[in-house]
Amino acid sequence: LKYTLQELDQQICQFTNSGCTACILVVNLKTNQITTANVGDSRSIFLNNNELICTFDHKPDTPVERQRIQMYGQLQQEDGVIRIDGKLSVARALGDQQFKLSGLISDADISTTQVDQISYYFVACDGLWDVLDSESVNCFIKYMLGISIYGWDQTIMKAIDKYMQL
């Protein structure tokens, strides 16, 4: 996955000025493992034995990303959002060649989790994650799947209300 994403980044930079994020989830049924690869602010979540597992968003305001970007470029706040050179709101992406010298990288966070009992897996872009947190989405999905979540009625209702307002 790492090599493939690096190759994809090079090809995007070669053929266009734009960029994108990537969030990949690979389910291996033979080994009972889920591997996630994430670049940017798209996110995957999955429920394993009632434990919520999430990928990490690469935003310029997180300490590790901020430190790297400040070594190469400028961070500016626009409309309450920290951005690279005042324009890009992610710290990692595929493509976006014009921001590479300002600290943007395409390195993916890759992790593999041994799974026993998966209830669901879910991948979405920042359009969802900017307005709902992982726990709210988890509660909503559990509710829609009919998974019992004793004591979570209020949280579920808040998540549903928030979702319906989108």
N, C-alpha and C positions, 0 to 999 in steps of 0.2 A: 504493500500500500504506500509506504513512504516513497519508494522509487517512482511509482506510478504518479503520485501527486507532484513530485519534483519535475518529472517530465511534462506533465500537464501544465504546470506553472510556466515552464520555459516556452512551450508552444503557444500558450495564451499571450505571453509577453511578445513573442515574435510576430504574431498575426493581428493583434488588436491593442488598443490603449485601455480597454476596460478590464475589469476583474470580477471575481466572484468568491464566495465562501464555499466550503465543502464540508459535508458531514456524512460519513459513510458508516453503515452498520452491517457487519457480515456475521451471519448466523451459521455456525458449523454444527449441524445436527449429529455428526458422527462423534465429535469430541465434547459436545455440550458446552461450547464456548461461544461467546459473542465478542467480536473485535470491533472497536469503534476507532474511527480516524476523524479528527476534527481540525479544520483550518478556518478561523474567523468566528462569527457570532451565530452561526446556525448551531443547533443543539439536538442531541438525541437523549432520550430518557428510556429506561426500561425498568420493569419491576421483576426482581428475582427474589423468590422466597419472601415477599412482602418488603423487600429493601429497594428503595428507589436509587437507581444508578444513573448519573448524568455526566455528559461531557462538559468540558470547561470552555466558557466563551472567551475569546481573545479580544478583549477591549483595551484601548490605549490607557484607560484609567486604572488598570490593575497594576500592582507594584512591579512585577517582573517585566511586564510589557512596557510600562512607563519608563523604567530605567534604561532599557535598550533603546527605545525611540529617542529619548532625550540625549543619548550619546551621538545620534546621527541627525536628528531633525528637530522640529518644533512641535510642541503640543499647544493647541489653542482651543479655547472653549467657544463653541458656536451653539446658540440656542440651548444652553445647559448641557451640551454633549461635548466631551473631550475628543478632539480630532487631530490626526496627523496633518501637519501643515494647514490646519484649519479646514480640512476638506474630508478626510477619510476617517470614518468612525470605527474601523476595525484595526487591530494590531497585526493581524495575519490574514493573508488572502492569496488566492491564485491570480496571477496577472497583476494589473495595476502597476506596471513597470515604472511609471513616473514617481512612485512613492518608495521604491526599493532603496534609494540612497538616503531616504529619511527614516529608515529603520523598519519598514514593512518587510516581513519575511513570510515564507510559505511553508514553514516547518509545521507538520501535523503533530498533534498530540495523539498518540496511538496507545490503546490499552486493550488487553484481553481479560475477560472475566469468565471464570468457570461458573456455569449456571446449572441450577437444579430444577427450578420450577418457574418458568417465565410466564407471567400473566399477560404481558403485552410489551411491545416496543414501539417507539414513536419518534419521528424526526420532523423538525420544522425549522423555518428560518426566523430571522430576527423580527419579522412582522408579527409573529405570535409572541416570542419571548420578550419583546420590548413592552408588552402590555400584561402578560401573565407569567407568573413564576412557575418553576417546575412542579412544586407541590400542588398548586391550584390545578394545573393540567393533569397531574396524577389523580387527584380527587375526581375531576370531571370524567376522565377515562374510566376509572374504577366504577363510578356511578353508571356510566353508559354500558359498561360490561356486566353490571349487576354484581360486582364484587363487594362483599360486605365490608363496610368501614365503620364499625361501631364508634360512636362519639364524634364523627366527622360531619354530621348533618349541616351545621352552620358553615363550615368551610366549603362543602360541596355547593351549597346554595349561593354563597358569595362568588365562587368560581363560575357557576352557571350564569348568575346575573351579570358578571363582568364579561363573560363570553358573549352573551346575548346583546351587549351594548356595542360590540365591535362592528 
